[in-house]
Amino acid sequence: PCGTAAIIDVDKPLFDVSTFTGRFQYYAWMTDPRTVLLSSDRLLQAKQMVDKYRAGEPSKQLKPDEVHYNMKLYNSAFHPDTGELQNFAGRMSFQASLVPGGMLITGGMLAFYRTVPAVVLWQFLNQSFNAVVNYTNRNANSPTSVKQLGVAYVSATTSALIAAIGCKNYWSKKATPILQRYVPFAAVAAANCVNIPLMRQNEILHGIEVKNADGDVVGQSRLAAIKGISEVIFSRITMAAPGMLVLPIIMQRLEKLPAYKRIKWINAPFQTLMVGCFLCFMVPTACAIFPQQCGLDTSTMRTFEPELYDEMVKRTNGAVPKRVYFNKGL
């Protein structure tokens, strides 16, 4: 983007997010792992700049590139609904980072899958981490109580352990060694289908705010929540798939090489590093599959949730938009 700092719209994406390519560029920009290393003070400085630009008070000292960098920091660390600083472990930039984020845990699940205690430990760590990520990237306009969070966390973690141990026990008797390496992915896929809806159950039960094309809130919708959460589940499974499906094949061949057998200690570090390489590419790819601002036809609401549609009719004095929009989360 060109122009002076005085006319930069800090709420307008620097890329065309109506296309997959534009969304990929945006998320690759926004999930830059280097942003995880910055202090909260530096991130809050970026927020102050964004708030000033929104209020029509641009800084003459800042060059356009500096403004764009502050926008990047703001988008990577602050929740789009509330503007609150997110827990660093729940940010997508932490998922993509070559630090103890998704890389370390996924590498551990792939390297230590042979015994039940190892499967239990790494699935527990993974679902605990996922619970933080899911809560951090929820639609924050639907408040969730501490009790609901606790129940959701326990239920999701338990379901992941049951899926992992079940697959482990069944496949250890009937599957080939290469198939047994897919136990972690099967558990992750099953757990995502439980963890994300449970951590965001309030959205499904009570609905989320939906807006018209001008950004004005016009009502609530449970269908919007279900659609958004379903897309997030698909994206999360896609995010994990290449690393967890391709690496087992690579490792199966590597472990047969005499040279590799002499340095067995490298197994876990190598897999962890490879997972990190996959995630650096797959986090923005998976996030880009669907637009973050989703749309829903109000005619669908009229059919499947007439009571909420009627509330929308009253709220808009009969001027119901044909389509409403909402933040699906990540």
N, C-alpha and C positions, 0 to 999 in steps of 0.2 A: 504494500500500500504506500501511496505517496501523499504528499501534502505536508503541512506544518503541524506541529504538536498541538496547536490551538484548535484544530478542527477534527482531531481524532476522536471517533466514537468508541469508547472503551468497551461498550457492550456489543459491538458489532464484530463478529469473528473475522480474523484475518484471512480465512479461507472460505471457499464456497461449501458450506456444510450441507447443501442440498444434494451433493453427490458423494459417492463412496470415496473417491479419490480425495476430495476436499476434506471429508471427515477424517480420513487416515492422516492427512497432513496436519490437521488440527490436533488430533490426539497424540501424534508423534511429537509435536511441538509442546503440547500441554503435559505429557507424561515424561518429560525429560528427567531421567534419574538423578541428574545433578541437582535438581531443585530440592531433593530430600535432604541434602547436606546443609542447606541454608538455615539460619537461626529464625526463631519465631519473630524476633525484632525486625529482621530484614523483610519477612513476609508481611508483617503489619505495616511496614513502610509502603510496600506495594499497594496494600489495601487503602491506605490513606490517599495515595495518588489517584487510585481508581475512583474513590469517593469524591475527591475534589473535581475530577474531570466530569463526573456525573452531575455535579452541582454547577457546572459551567465555569469552573475556576482552574483552567489549564496553567501549567507551569511553563514560563518562557525559557527557563534554564534547561529543560529536558528536550533532548533530540527525539525525533520519532522512534528511532531504534530503542532508546531507553524507555520510552512510554510502552512500546510493544513488549519489552522484556518484563516490565512491571505487570502488564496485563497477563503475561504468561505465568508469572509467579502467583498472581491472584487466582487465575483459573485453576492452577494445579493444587492450590492449598485451601481454598475457601469454598464452602458449600454454596451451590448456585441458588438454593431456595432461601437460606437464612443469612448468608454472608458470614457465617461463623468459621473460625479457623478449625480445620478438620484434624482429627488425630492423625499424626504422621504415618502410622502403620496402616491406616485405612485408605490412604491416598493411592490413586492408580499409579502415580509416579514411583511409589514404594513397591508396588506389584512388579513394575518393569525394571526395578533397580538391581544392580549387581551387588547387593548387600543382603542381609538376612530378611528378604521379603519372600515373594513367591518362589524365587530361585532356590533358596536353601531348603525350604520345606519340600518342594516338589522333587528336588534332587535326593533328599533323604528318603522320600516315599519310594522312588525308583530303585535306589541302591539297597535299601533294607526292606525287602518284601518277603523274605524267605521264611521268617518265623512269625507266629501269631503275636508275641509281645512287641516285636518291632513294628508290625502292621498297626497294632493298637496305639502305640506311642506316636507314630508319625501321622496317623489319621486324626488323633486327638489334637495334635499341634496344628494340623492343617485346618480342621474345622473351627478351632479357636481363632485362628488367624482370619478365616473366612467370615466368622461372625462379626469381627471388628470391621472388615471391609464392607460387608453387606449393610451394617448399621450406618457406617460413615457415608455410604453412597446411596442411601435411601431417598425417597421423596420426603423431605423434612417437614412438609406441611401437615403430616399426620402424626401427632404425638404418640409415643409408645411408653408405657409405664415400665418401671424397673422390673416388676413381677413378670410382665409379658416378655421382656428381654431375657430374663432368667429362664423361663419355661422354653422359649424358642431356642436358646443356646443349648440347653440340656437335650432337648428333643432332636435338634439337628445333629449334634455330636453323637448321640446314641445311634441315630439312623445310619450315620456314616460308618460307625464301628460295626454295626450289624451287617451292613452291605459288604464291608471289607473282609470281615471274618468269614461271612457266608461264602463269598467268592473264593477266598483263600482255601477254606476247607473243601469246597466242592471241586475246584479246579486242581487242587493238589492230588486228587484221586483220579480225575478223569481227563484232565487237560495236558497238553504237551508242555514242556518247559517254557517255550516261547509264549504260549498263552498265559501261563502263570505270571509272567511279567506284566500282564495287563490288569492284574488285580488292583493296583493303585488307581488306574484310570476309571475302572468300573465303579470303584468306591467314590471317587471324586464326582463322577457324573450323577450317580444316585444321590449323593449327599447334597449336591447343588440343587437338585429338584426338591429337596426338603428344607435345606438351610435357608435359602433365599426367601421362599414364601413365609416361613416361620418367623424369620427376623423382621419381615415387613408385613406381618399378618394384619396389623391395624389398618393398613391401606386397603387390604382386601375386604375387611369387615365393615369399614365405615366409608370407604371411598377416598379419593384424593381430589384436590382442587383442579378444576379444568378451566381454561381461559379461551376467550375468543381471539381472533386474529390480531386484535389491538393490544392483547396482553391483559385484558380485564377479566377478573374471576367471575364466571357466570354460573358456577354450580359445583357439585361433587359427583364423582362417578366411581363405582366399584369396577365396572368393565375396564375403565382406563387403567386402574391399578393392576388388574389381571393381565391385560395386554402388555403393559410395561414390564411387569415382573417376568412374564414368559419370555420376552425378548432378552432380558438381562440373563436369565438362566441359559438360554441358547448361546449367548455371547460368551458367558463364563466357561461353558463346556468347550466351545470353540477355542478359547484362549489357551486352555490346557492341552487340547488334543494333539497338536503336532509334536510337542516335546514328549508327551507320555505315550504316543503311539509309534513314533519314529525311533526314539532312543532305544527302546527294547530290542529292535531289530539290529541296530548298530552294535549294541552291547553284546548281543548273542554271537555276532561274528568276531568282535574284538576279543572276547574272552577265550576264543579258541586259538588265538595266536600265541606261539611260544614266548615271544618278547613281552606280551601283555601279562602272561601268567607269572612272569618273574617280578612284576611290579604291581601286585594285587592291591597295595595300599592306595593306588591312584584311582581306584574304581569310583568311590564316592565323590572325591573332588572333581573328577572328570565329568561325571554325570551332572553334578551341580552346575558346573561351568557351562555345559552344553544347554542345560535347561535355561540358564540365564540368557544365553544367546537367542534361544527360541522366544523367550518372553519379551525381550527387547523389541522384537518384531511383532509378536502376536498380541500384546496388550493393545497397541493402537489399532491393529487390524480388527480384533474382536469388538472393541469399543465402537468402531466405525461401521459395523454391519447395519445398525439401525440408527436413525437420528435420535439424539438425546431428547429433543422436543418432539414427542409423538403426537399423532393426530387420531381422532376418533369421530366417526359420523354420528351426529345426534339422532339420526333415524334408528341406528342400532341401539342407542340408549332407550329410545321410545319403545322399542320392542322388548328388550331384556331387563330394563330397570325403569319401568314407567313412573314409579314414585319419585325417583331422583330427577327424571325428565320433567315431571310436573312441577317440582320445586324450581327447576331451571326456567320453566315458562313464567312462573310467578316472579322470579328474580329479575328476569329480562323484560317483564311486561309484555310477553308474547313475542318479543323479537329474538327468538332462539336462533343462534348461528347454525349453518349447515354442518359445520365441523368445529370441534373444540380441540385444544392442545394442552399438553401437560408434560412435566419432566418425568421421564421413566426411571431416572437413576442410572447408575453404571454397574 
